[in-house]
Amino acid sequence: MNKSIKKMKTKKFTQAPLPFMGQKRRFLNQVKTVLSNCPDNAIYVDLFGGSGLLSHTVKKHYPNAIVVYNDYDNYRLRLQNVDYTNKLIADIRAILVDSPKDKKIQSNEKRLILKRVLTEEQTIGYVDYITLSSSILFSMKYVQSYKELEKETLYNCVRMSEYVTDGYLDGLIVESADYKDLFAKYKDDSNVVFLVDPPYLSTDVGTYKNYWKLKDYLDVLDVLNGTNYLYFTSNKSNIIELCEWMANKPALYNPFAGSTTSTVNNQVNFSASYTDIMLHKVNYEFK
């Protein structure tokens, strides 16, 4: 009985529980609108799972659906070590107790923080540098190693509460595979919707496992041909313009023909912004 009650009260996350560059939290309402016209018992395959937020959202929206989360970037490792991360940040918070918020961390406090982080790496053997970065580096800046961290100017942006991740991946089928292999596994199923959110072209992909070239971005378009999909890109990539160009060339096709577009504006700072784009095309008769 207690387990049943606990399951019913599982938290619905509206953003990834740990920092992740490129999570689709601003698109969740649009995603849910599209899902409302899709089968509640379909197979949803998140080819570029990233933080898992899209997979989590689909599973919460349709509990009976099969949702496949491709955790190629090993976000699970960060979730599994959240207790260590919370303790590390708590210790840093204590070091900075007298330091002004959102200001540069002075040399003595920086030395203590670096010593604490190095101790964590040497004793525990793991540091979630991406999550740590959000507490002691300038906004939107990330490092992935101690060597990178010690070169940076540190800022007191330390989080004041613990990260909570309980139940975030509950009910998901977790894979860790090349997206092409995962696509091949499910592409012949008539009741499948693919979530396609590759690293954006012409944007920072520093926190992803692999470096993406133009060919990699173009290869992703193959999974859109003749499938049900939600595809995400940005106005910086020019992918849509490229596909429109392709449509005017003999023997080429535009995979976005007939799809619907949704956009979200993102303000990076007072002088810079960019537009996130979601395109979707779902054959509602496949229910």
C-alpha positions in Angstrom: 0.0 0.0 0.0 2.8 2.4 0.9 4.6 1.7 -2.3 1.4 2.4 -4.3 1.0 5.7 -2.6 4.6 6.6 -3.2 4.3 5.8 -6.8 1.2 8.0 -7.2 3.0 10.9 -5.7 6.1 10.7 -8.0 7.1 14.2 -8.9 6.5 15.6 -12.4 9.5 17.5 -13.4 9.2 20.6 -15.6 12.9 20.9 -16.1 15.8 18.5 -15.9 16.7 17.9 -12.2 20.4 18.5 -12.9 21.7 21.2 -15.2 21.9 20.2 -18.9 22.6 22.5 -21.9 19.8 22.3 -24.4 17.1 20.7 -22.3 13.6 21.5 -23.8 11.9 22.8 -20.7 10.5 25.9 -22.6 8.9 23.5 -25.2 7.0 21.3 -22.8 3.6 22.9 -23.4 3.9 22.6 -27.2 5.1 19.0 -26.8 2.1 18.1 -24.7 -0.2 19.7 -27.3 1.2 17.5 -30.0 1.1 14.4 -27.7 -2.6 15.0 -27.1 -3.2 14.1 -30.8 -1.0 11.0 -30.6 -1.8 7.5 -29.3 -1.6 7.0 -25.5 -0.2 3.5 -26.1 2.4 4.2 -28.8 6.1 3.7 -28.7 8.0 7.0 -28.2 11.7 6.8 -29.0 13.9 9.7 -27.7 16.8 9.2 -30.1 19.0 12.0 -28.5 17.8 11.6 -24.9 20.1 14.2 -23.4 18.7 15.1 -20.0 15.7 12.8 -20.4 13.3 15.6 -19.9 11.3 14.9 -23.1 11.2 11.2 -22.2 10.0 12.0 -18.7 7.4 14.4 -20.0 6.0 11.8 -22.5 5.8 9.1 -19.8 4.0 11.4 -17.4 1.6 12.4 -20.1 0.9 8.9 -21.3 1.8 6.4 -18.5 0.8 3.4 -20.6 3.1 4.3 -23.5 6.4 2.7 -24.1 9.0 5.4 -23.8 12.6 4.7 -24.8 15.2 7.1 -23.5 18.6 7.0 -25.3 21.0 8.1 -22.6 24.0 8.3 -24.8 25.6 11.1 -22.8 25.3 9.0 -19.5 23.1 11.5 -17.7 22.3 8.6 -15.4 25.8 8.7 -13.9 25.1 12.2 -12.8 21.8 11.3 -11.3 23.3 8.3 -9.5 25.9 10.5 -7.9 23.6 13.3 -6.8 24.1 12.7 -3.1 27.9 13.3 -3.5 27.1 16.4 -5.6 24.8 17.8 -3.0 27.4 17.3 -0.3 30.1 18.9 -2.3 28.0 22.0 -3.1 26.9 22.2 0.6 30.6 22.3 1.6 31.2 25.0 -1.0 28.2 26.9 0.3 29.8 26.9 3.7 33.1 28.2 2.3 31.3 31.1 0.7 29.0 31.9 3.6 30.5 35.4 3.9 31.0 36.0 0.1 28.6 38.3 -1.8 26.2 36.5 -4.1 26.8 36.6 -7.9 30.2 38.2 -7.4 33.7 37.1 -8.2 35.0 34.6 -5.6 38.2 35.9 -4.0 41.5 34.0 -4.2 41.4 32.5 -0.7 37.9 31.1 -1.1 38.8 29.9 -4.6 41.8 28.0 -3.2 39.6 26.3 -0.6 37.0 25.4 -3.2 39.6 23.9 -5.5 41.1 21.9 -2.7 37.7 20.5 -1.8 36.9 19.6 -5.4 40.3 17.9 -5.8 39.7 15.9 -2.6 36.3 14.8 -4.0 37.9 13.6 -7.2 40.7 11.8 -5.4 38.6 10.1 -2.7 35.2 9.6 -4.3 36.6 9.3 -7.8 33.8 11.3 -9.4 32.8 15.0 -9.7 29.8 16.2 -11.6 31.6 19.2 -13.1 28.6 20.3 -15.2 26.4 20.6 -12.1 29.2 22.1 -10.1 29.8 24.7 -12.9 26.3 26.1 -12.5 27.2 27.0 -8.8 30.6 28.6 -9.2 31.0 29.7 -12.8 29.5 32.6 -14.8 26.1 31.9 -16.3 26.0 29.3 -19.2 29.7 28.4 -18.7 30.7 24.8 -18.1 33.9 22.8 -17.5 34.3 19.1 -17.4 37.6 18.6 -15.5 39.6 19.9 -12.6 42.3 21.2 -14.9 39.7 23.3 -16.7 38.1 24.5 -13.5 41.4 25.8 -11.9 41.9 28.1 -14.9 38.6 29.7 -14.5 37.4 32.8 -12.7 34.9 31.6 -10.1 31.7 33.3 -9.2 29.4 32.8 -6.2 26.3 31.5 -7.9 26.0 28.6 -5.5 22.7 26.8 -5.3 21.0 27.2 -1.9 19.0 24.0 -1.9 19.7 20.3 -2.7 19.1 18.7 -6.1 16.2 16.2 -6.0 16.1 13.5 -8.7 13.9 10.8 -7.1 11.7 9.0 -9.7 12.9 11.1 -12.6 13.6 8.1 -14.9 10.8 5.8 -13.5 9.0 3.8 -16.2 11.4 4.6 -19.0 13.3 2.0 -21.1 16.9 3.3 -20.9 19.2 2.6 -23.8 22.7 3.9 -24.6 23.3 3.4 -28.3 24.1 5.2 -31.5 20.9 6.9 -32.6 21.1 5.2 -36.0 21.1 1.8 -34.3 18.2 2.7 -32.1 16.3 4.1 -35.1 16.8 0.9 -37.0 15.5 -1.1 -34.1 12.1 0.7 -34.1 11.6 2.2 -37.5 9.5 -0.6 -38.9 6.9 -0.3 -36.1 3.8 1.4 -37.3 2.9 2.8 -33.9 6.1 4.7 -33.2 6.9 8.4 -32.7 10.5 9.6 -32.8 11.7 12.5 -30.6 14.7 13.9 -32.5 16.7 16.6 -30.6 20.3 16.4 -31.9 23.0 18.8 -30.8 22.3 22.0 -32.7 24.4 23.0 -35.7 26.4 26.3 -35.2 25.9 26.3 -31.4 28.1 25.2 -28.5 28.2 21.5 -28.1 31.0 21.4 -25.6 29.1 19.3 -23.0 28.2 16.5 -25.5 30.2 13.4 -25.8 31.1 13.7 -29.5 32.0 16.6 -31.8 29.4 17.0 -34.5 30.2 17.9 -38.1 27.9 19.2 -40.8 27.5 15.6 -42.2 26.3 14.4 -38.8 23.5 16.9 -38.7 22.5 16.1 -42.3 22.5 12.3 -41.5 19.9 12.9 -38.8 17.4 14.0 -41.5 17.2 10.5 -42.7 15.2 9.5 -39.7 12.5 12.0 -40.6 11.6 10.6 -44.0 8.2 8.8 -43.7 8.1 8.7 -39.9 6.1 10.3 -37.1 8.4 12.7 -35.4 9.0 15.8 -33.2 12.2 17.4 -34.4 14.0 20.3 -32.7 16.5 22.7 -34.2 17.3 26.4 -33.9 17.4 29.4 -36.3 21.2 29.3 -36.1 21.5 26.0 -37.8 19.8 27.0 -41.1 18.7 23.4 -41.5 15.2 24.3 -42.5 16.5 26.7 -45.2 18.8 23.9 -46.4 16.0 21.4 -46.7 13.9 24.0 -48.6 16.8 24.4 -51.0 17.1 20.6 -51.3 13.4 20.4 -52.3 14.1 22.5 -55.4 16.7 20.1 -56.6 16.0 17.0 -58.6 15.8 13.7 -56.7 15.8 15.5 -53.3 13.0 15.9 -50.8 12.1 18.2 -48.0 11.5 16.1 -44.8 9.7 19.1 -43.2 7.1 19.4 -45.9 3.6 19.2 -44.2 5.0 19.7 -40.7 3.9 22.3 -38.2 6.3 24.7 -36.6 6.5 26.1 -33.0 9.0 28.5 -31.7 10.3 29.8 -28.4 12.5 32.8 -28.0 15.5 32.6 -25.6 17.3 35.6 -24.2 20.9 34.8 -23.5 21.8 38.3 -22.2 20.7 41.9 -22.8 22.2 41.9 -26.3 21.9 38.3 -27.6 19.1 35.9 -28.2 18.2 33.0 -30.3 15.1 31.1 -31.3 14.4 27.4 -30.6 12.3 25.7 -33.2 10.1 22.5 -33.0 8.6 21.0 -36.1 6.2 18.1 -35.9 4.3 15.9 -38.3 2.2 13.1 -37.0 -0.3 11.0 -39.0 -3.2 11.0 -36.6 -4.8 8.1 -38.4 -2.1 5.8 -37.1 -3.7 5.6 -33.6 
